[in-house]
Amino acid sequence: MNIRVQAAAPAQRKAHPPARELGFGHYFSDHMLLWNQDAERGWHDARIVPYGPLSLDPACMALHYAQQIFEGIKAYHGDDGGLRIFRLSKYVERMQRSALRMCMPPPEGEGLQQAIRELVLLDREWVPTDPGSALYIRPNMIAADPYLGVRPSQSYLLYVITSPVGAYYPEGFNPISIMVEDRYVRASQGGVGEAKTGGNYAATLLSQIDARRQGYTQVLWLDGRERRYVEEVGTMNIFFRLDDEVITSPLTGTVLPGVTRDSVLEVLRQWGECRVTERRLAIDEVTDAARSGRLREVFGTGTAAVVSPVSQFAYKGEVYRVGDGQTGPLSRRLFDHINDLQHGRLPDPLGWAPRIDT
């Protein structure tokens, strides 16, 4: 694919923030990718340009009917000095599936991967080198027709921006606490819960604010039909270790098919040291296990946090401690293992994190 590149002029380039100030999602690199699609020309005019505002018609359909999808990917500085993007093809495949669910034309996979690699290489100085940091890559695709009728758009804009980031949660890798939501619902069977679309996240904000007011970091969502089975956390998939069984929710259409989730499942099955199960897990089974001491660990997985241990959770006015309330050994081992893969410190037989600068 031919990608036009307009490099930012010196006056357009930004100062790099200190590593200690990165946080998550506050700073953006010097360039962005734009790529258009319409019914007549298909995907066309891929270009990398200086980072700046988008020009949208006030009647742009994405702003009125939420026909929109996005992704979250990370690039890393390897210990060998090379640049790596973790499981890029897997994220692009998920974006294609989200597009189909939202009645949008899927972006061409190889072309999008190529464009992302070129964007990262152009802004390689924005990839932070400090431990725990990365360059977060955000592809976003929006319906672009200026039209107020409810129908799929006939034109789209896909754009990609990047952001140097540190830890997603203020706690870093220290354990977080979560609140179980049993009033509101994130997703229901037949809906769009498995698509990475903005409306899924907007639906969680009210509960997220409530959880923060009560001192909890995140919300654990239950299924939409019975409000009984655990599904996922607002920004992560979730795993429970009961004795020597590690359990996570199955992908039945209401849970986002997380790439880090998939990575953790693959690693655990390679290790073969505990039973790994994708099954429906009732919140009552979790609380019973916490009371009896069988609940050894709980941890979330996601691109932003990678692996995030959970120290306690609240449900129906009662607080349950997980294990001894500290980071569990399996959570720590998984975090270290995936982090080492992302930085090229371990053999990578599955090709999850190849260098892009060779």
N, C-alpha and C positions, 0 to 999 in steps of 0.2 A: 504494500500500500504506500502510495506517495503522500508524505506528510509535509506540508509547508511549515517552515520554522521562521518565526520572527522573534529574534532574540531581544530581550529587554535592553534598552539603552542604559548607560551608567546611571543616569538620573532616575530611572525607574526601579533600580535595584534597591532592596531594603537591607537595613542592618540586621544581622543575625542576633536573636535574643540569647542571653546567657542560659546555659543548660539548666541552671537551678530554677529558672523562671518559666520553663516550657509549659508545664501543666499539660492539658490536653485540649487541642482545637483552638488555641488563641492566636497562633501565628501562621502565616501562609507564605509559600515560596514565591519566586519571581515570575513563574510561568504557569500557564494552564492550557489544557487541550480542549478544543472545540471541534465537534463533528456533527454534521447535519444529516437528516434523513427525511425524505418525503416520498409520496407514492409514485411520482414520475421518475425521479432520479435515483431512488434508493439511498444508500449511504454514500455521502460525497463531501468534499471540501474539508478533509481533516487538516487541522492546523494547530500549531503550538504558538501561542501569542503571550505577550506580557500579561500577568495577572491584573484583572480589573473588573469593573462592574459589567453585568450583562444588560443588554438592551431587550426588553420584553414588552410586547403590547399589553395594555391593561386588561384586555380580554383573553390573554393567554390561558388556554384551557387547564393547564396544570394548576394555575392559581385558583380556579373555580371548582374543579372536579377531582383534583388530587390524583390525576393520572401521572404517576411519578414513581421511579424506583432509584435505588442507590446501592453502593457497595462500600466496604471498608477493607483496605488491604494495607500491608506494611512492607516497607523496604528497610534493610539493615546494612550497616557497615560490618563486614566480616572481620574476624581477627587477622585475616590475611590481607586486609586492605581493600578487598573487593566488595562490590555491591550485590546484594541478594534481595529478591522479592519472594516472600514465602507463599507458596502454593498459588501463584498467579492464575494458572489455568483453571483451578477449582473455583476461584472467586468469579472469574469471567463466566464459567458455566452456570453458576448460581444466578448471576445477573441475567443471563439469557432466559433461564426458567422464570425469574420474576417478571421479565418483560412479557413472556407469553401469558402469564396469569393476569397481567394488567392490560392485556389487549394492545401490546406495543410490539413493534418489530424488533426482534432480538438483534443486538449489535453483532457484527461479524467477529467471531472469536479471535482468530489469529491477528486480524487487524487491530483489535482493541488491545491485545497483549503487546503487540509491537509498539503501538502508540504510547502505552503506559511506560514501557521500558525506555523509549526515547525521551519522554518527559522527565523521568527520574534521572537519566544520565545527564540531561541538560542542566538540571538543578541539583546535581550530585553534592555540591557544597552545602546543601540544606539537609543532607542526611546526617543527623547528629551521631556522635561517636561515644557519648557517655553511656555507662551501664544503665540499662533500663529504658533507653530512648530508641526512637525509630522515626522514620518518615512515614506518616499516615497518608494513604492515597485514597481519595474520595471520588470515585466516578458517580455521576448523577445524570439521570435521563428524564427529561420533562416533555410533556405534550405542549406543542408550540402554536397550534392554530389559534388565531384570534376569533373565537366563536363562543356563543353563550348557550348553544344547544347541547344536550347531554348525548354524546356519542364519542367513539374513539377519535382522537385527533388524526389528521392526515399528514402532519409534519411533526418532527421531533428535534430536540437539541440534546446531544450527549456532551457533557463536559467533565473534565477531570481536574481537580485541584489537589495540592499536596500540602501537608502541614507537619513540621517537626514537633514531636510530642515526647513527653515523659510518661509517668504513670497515669492511668486513667482515673483511679480512685485516689483521694487524698491519703488513704491508708497505705498506698503502694502495695507491696505483697503481704502486708499484715492482714490478718483476718477482718472481714467485714461482717456486719449484722444485717439481717433481712427481715422484712415484714411479709407475712402471708396475707394476700388479698382475697377475701371471700365475699366481697360485695360486688365489685365490678369485674368485667371480663375483658381480657385482651383479645381473644380470638375464639371463634366457634367453627365447628365442622362445616365445610362448604364455603367458608370465608377466605380471606387472603392472608391468614396467619403465617403461611409458609413463604410468602413473598416478602422481599426486603423493600417495603414501600412505606413512605413517611407516615401514612395514616395509622399504621400499627403502633408507631411510637407516640403519636399525638394522643392516642387513646389511653396511654399509660401515664400521662403527665399528672393528672389529678391525684392518682394513688401515689405517685412518686413524691409529690409535694407533701402529702399526708405522712408518708414514711419518714421523710427528712424531719418533719416537725416533731415526730416521736423519737428521733435519734437513730433511725435506721438508714443504712446506705442504699438499699435496693428493695424491690418488691418481687416476691415470688408469686407467680400467677397459677391459679388452678384452672381446670378444664371448664369450658363454658356451659356444658350441659348439666353436670351434677355438682360443680364446685367442690370436687372431691379429690381429683387426681392432680398431682403436681405436673407442671408443664415446663415453664422456663422463667428465668429472671428477666427483668426489663431490658438489660443489655447483654445477657449471656444465656447460654444453655446451662443446665444445672445437673450435677452428679451427686449421688448419695452412696456412701460406703456403709453397708450394714454387715457387720462381721467381715467376711471376706468376699462379699458380693458388691460389685460396683454397678449401680443402676442409673440409667438416664431415660428420659421419656422417649418413646418411639416417634418416628416421623410419620404422623397420620394426617398431616395437612394443617395443623394448628400450631406447630412448632417450627421455628426457623431452622433449616438444615445447616447448622453452623460448621464452618470449615475447621475451626479449632476443635469443635466437638468431634468431628470425623477424625481429626489427627489424634486426639486423645484415645478414642476407641481403638484406632489402629495400633498405637503404641502399647496400650494395655494388653491387647490380644497378642502382640509380638512377645511381650514379656511373659505372658502366660502364668502369672503368679497369683491371680485372683479371678474369680468368676465375673464375667462382664455381661450385663444383661440390658437390653433395650425393652422395657416393659412399663406398663401403667403402674404407677406407684401412688397409693392413696396417702394423703397427708396424715391420716390416722395411723397408718403403719409407720410413718416417719416419727410421729410424736411418741408412739409406743416404744420404738427403738431408742429414742432419746432417753426416755424414762428408765429403760432397762439397761442402758449402757451399751447397747448393740450398735448405736449410731456412732461410728468411729470418725468419719469425716464427711463434710459437705464442701463442694467447691464448684464454682462457676467457670465456664470456658467461653472465650470470645476473642476476637481480633484485638480489641482495645486493651483488655487486661491480661490476655493469654490464659492464665489460670489464677483464680481468685479464691482463696480459702474462706470459709464461713465459720464464724465462731459461735453464733447463736441466731435463733429465729423466733419470731413472735407469732402466735396463732391464737385467736379467740381470747385475748387478754392474758395469756400465759407465755412466759419466755422459756425457751428450751436451749440448753447449752449443748454444743456439738463437741463430743470427745472431752478433752480437757480445756477447751476454749482457745487452744493455740493452733498454729499451722500444723496440719497433719503431715506425716512422712510421705504419703503418696502424693499429696498436693505439691509438696516441695520437690519431690523427685520428678514429677511430670513437668512442672514449671522449668526446672533446670534443664531437663532433657530437650524440651521443645525450644527453649531459649538457645541452647547449644546448637541445635539444628539450624535455627534461623541465622546464627552468626558463623556457621561453617566450622564449628569446633568438632563435629562428629561426622563419621561417614554418613552419606546421604543416598542409600541405595534406591530409594523411591523418587529421587530427583525433586524433592519438595522445595529446595532453596538453592537453585543453581546461580552461579555468578552471571550477571548481565553485562559486565564490562570487559569481557574477554573476546 
